């Protein structure tokens, strides 16, 4: 369905970003991975995507909190593939503290990674998308882009702003075969969430199943985690021909959380 297209996915060396990269590769996309982590593990994942799906898969370790490194990342993707047809802004940082204790440097870092990076990647790939009359931009927001939460001012603010950014870009590109959408996942069993669960299990002396049930009690009515592959499936749909007329949307994948 997407054979010959090229995708750049920020924050894609693990978790949701890696799931989206893998699904796009399965559809024939060349993919540029981005993110930090153990070099050997990243190389193993990159090689697996490339050999399993018969596409080109590269990795760039840009810190997308730095505008110059964002530019280098986009330039590397264009140099390697000739174009960026699909852009997924997924990279994120999170901090937890009440507002009066929130460190200003953490606030600035969150703005840079969670929000400004999407601005920079989008503005840099958009001229090529316009020239080819094809482009798909997906911004990974969150359930917390649709509702508030305590002690997470940076995350709630940036994920909410991403939805506004999505709408603005969608309207600017509506006259061409270019779309811009936001996906708002609920809680997935990502490494970050599993770490939080492990801490919760140790603190409350709970089993994993008990911890998941307690964790979900005030969250997803489905009572289960959203699987990253389900979010990745929506991303693939939006990038394909059937997603052509879906633009400017904030699409929830949250087991009913936003409806509760």
URRASUL-V911361 format. One line per field, one symbol per residue. ss: DSSP state (H for helix, E for strand, - for the rest). psi: psi as a letter, one per 40 degrees, with the letter a starting at -180 (. if undefined). burial: b if it has 24 or more other C-alpha atoms within 12 Angstrom, else e. Layout:
ss->???
psi->???
burial->???
This chain:
ss->-----EEEE-----HHHHHHHHHHHH---EEEEE----HHHHHHHHHHHHHHH---EEEE------HHHHHHHHHHHHHHH----EEEE-------E-HHH--HHHHHHHHHHHHHHHHHHHHHHHHHHHHH--EEEEEE--HHH------EHHHHHHHHHHHHHHHHHHHH-----EEEEEEEE--E--HHHHHHHHHHHHHH---HHHHHHHHH---------E-HHHHHHHHHHHH-HHH------EEEE-------
psi->dfheihihhiffeiadddddddddddeehihhiiiiahddddddddddddddefihhihhfhheehddddddddddddddeeihdhhhgdiiiiihiideehhdddddddddddddddddddddeddddddefhihhhhhbideeeiiiiffddddddddddddddddddddedeifhihihhgiahigidddddddddddddefiiddddddddedebhddeiihhdddddddddddeadeedehieihhhgefedde.
burial->ebeebbbbbbbbbbbbbbbbbbbbbbbbbbbbbbbeeeeeebbebbbebbeeeebbbbbbbbbbbbbeebbebbbbbbeebebbbbbbbbbbbbbeeeeeeeeeebbbbbbbbbbbbbbbbbbbbbebbbeeebbbbbbbbbbbbbbeeeebbbbbbbbbbbbbbbbebbeebbeebbbbbbbbbbbbbbeeeeeebeeeeeeeeeeeeebbeebbeebbeebbbbebbbbbbbbbbbbbeebbebbbbbbbbbbbbbee
